[in-house]
Amino acid sequence: MNQLYTGPGDSYLYLIRGDHHFSNAHSLGVRYLYSKGSTVLPYPTFGAPVGNGAFLSTGTHSVNISDTYIFSNNKINELRLAYGRSIGELPPQQNPATPRFNVTGAINLGDYQAFPQGRIFNVYQINEAFSWIHGRHSIKFGADVRYVQDQSSNVSSGRGIYTFPSLPSFLNGTFSLYSQTFGATTRNYRVWIPGFFVQDEWKALPTLTISAGLRYEPQGSLTEARGLLSLLDPSLQGVSIGEAGIGPLGAFRHGNTGIKANYANLEPRLAFSWNPGAGRAVIRGGYGLIFDDFNFALLSNIRVGPPLNYSVQLPGPSGSNSFDALVAGTAPIQTATQQQIGTFGALKNFGAITTVPKSLANPYTQNFTLGVQYQITPKTVASADYLGSVTRKLTDLSSLNSVLAANRPAPATSVADEANRLSQFQAAVAAENGAGNNRIDPRFNQTDQYQAAGSSNYNALAVQLKQPVLYGLEAQFAYTWSKSLDDDSDFNLAQVGQDLSYPQGQGANFRRLEYGPSDFDITNRIVFTTVWRLPFFV
């Protein structure tokens, strides 16, 4: 059956600005922007009835104050203060909110398990830049400091998810799987991101300009305002986790800091532009190193974990854990799990875990350029440029808890051998999860860790020809040959739940086997564009 989904929405935006000149040398500007909007997201993939989508409300506050002071004809100072607040909320689809009921072969009912969820960002920023022209030098230095707050909420299956194999089983309350997460999931993340820079553009010769600069951008530590962090730390050897005891993967560390600060992020920049003999050719080149900031997804993606949160499952109704008791929130499994929050109880296995190390390097990229531009005729210009970049320490997921080699069946030598030993392979797979499993550390099932282990590189040759034609018509031809290589191009920290190939498919210790052309690699790219400046509009 074809269904038509619509997403109506409203949005409002208001802007107020004011400018004042104290004198010819001193001016002040103030801007305030407010926006508010709402829309209905149809989400047909939820399998819900038509019209049972998600209501998204958004809001933005932005205040900017800029002060410019001209000390003299070669000295100027610019100061900017800013505050931004961004709100995005997805409330429950129904009031009151209900559990989620997934019925095989029928329409799914109830609130989507990830709602309500939302984020409120507060960003405080100060930016200072001083410019000074001295002889053949144009010098600029200053700072940019940001403080970011992120209030992130996600109910994460907190009302329960019930799966039914058929409509009759739903009507009878006979589910085939129940799962629910317990414990508060709202987190308040914090980070300081300071930056300092100095840059000098030097006219060394009439035909040679050299630009050199240095940025210092330390990464502030990622914290949670109330210390609501619990992360598996393999470095905590010999520390017991309740009755589960000790193991190769260490223990949970609690409270701040989530990820420590990195203070060694120095970023040099160097570039030149040379016009040999003041002729028709210009040669340009440059190098720059850039560090990437961490975002809160490193922590928000793994907010749910022992002992702050626990997830439970049932393969069907059992004794007092009936469908009616579960929906009412009075089932024994719910009461016991809720009481266990904050402790490790008698658990011997904590299920699947994703964690992040306390010390994590920022990803960085080195960029290289070298090119020549030549004026063939007074109106025709051609250029050829080499563009390159090397990126290291990309954030990626790696597996920590594979099946022990001694517990893996020997690979099948033929189809017949595989058929003869099928029960052996099935038994090995069945033993991968639960207490006493066949993994490196049987206290956990699949265990992944964010690591600064990914890498990529990009090399390209770009040529361009720009030629005015007739009557204001201008034509431009560009061709780029490039090659992009990496070891996991589809990993996206913000959408990790949508990725299908993490952790490394061929083993955490064989990352090099994943290295190859990027998913987005385009070897040849040809672009032809024209612009026509109509004479009667000029």
Secondary structure, 3 states (H helix, E strand, C coil): CCCCCCCCEEEEEEEEEEEEECCCCEEEEEEEEEEEEEEEECCHHHCCCCCCCEEEEEEEEEEEEEEEEEEECCEEEEEEEEEEEEEEEECCCCCCCCCEEEECCCCCEECCCCCCEEEEEEEEEEEEEEEEEECCEEEEEEEEEEEEEEEEEECCCCCCEEEECCHHHHHHCCCCEEEEEECCCCEEEEEEEEEEEEEEEEEEECCEEEEEEEEECCECCEEECCCCCEEEECCCCCCCCHHHCCCCCCEEEECCCCECCECCCEEEEEEEEECHHHCCEEEEEEEEEEECCCCCHHHHCCCCCCCCCEEEEECCCECCECHHHHHHCCCHHHHHHHHHCCCCCCCCCCCCEEECCCCCCCCEEEEEEEEEEEEEECCEEEEEEEEEEEEEEEEEEEECCCECHHHCCCCCCCHHHHHHCHHHHHHHHHCCCCCCCCECCCCCCCEEEEEEEEEEEEEEEEEEEEEECCCCEEEEEEEEEEEEEECCCCCCHHHHHHCCCCCCCCCCCCHHHHCEECCCCCCEEEEEEEEECCHHHC
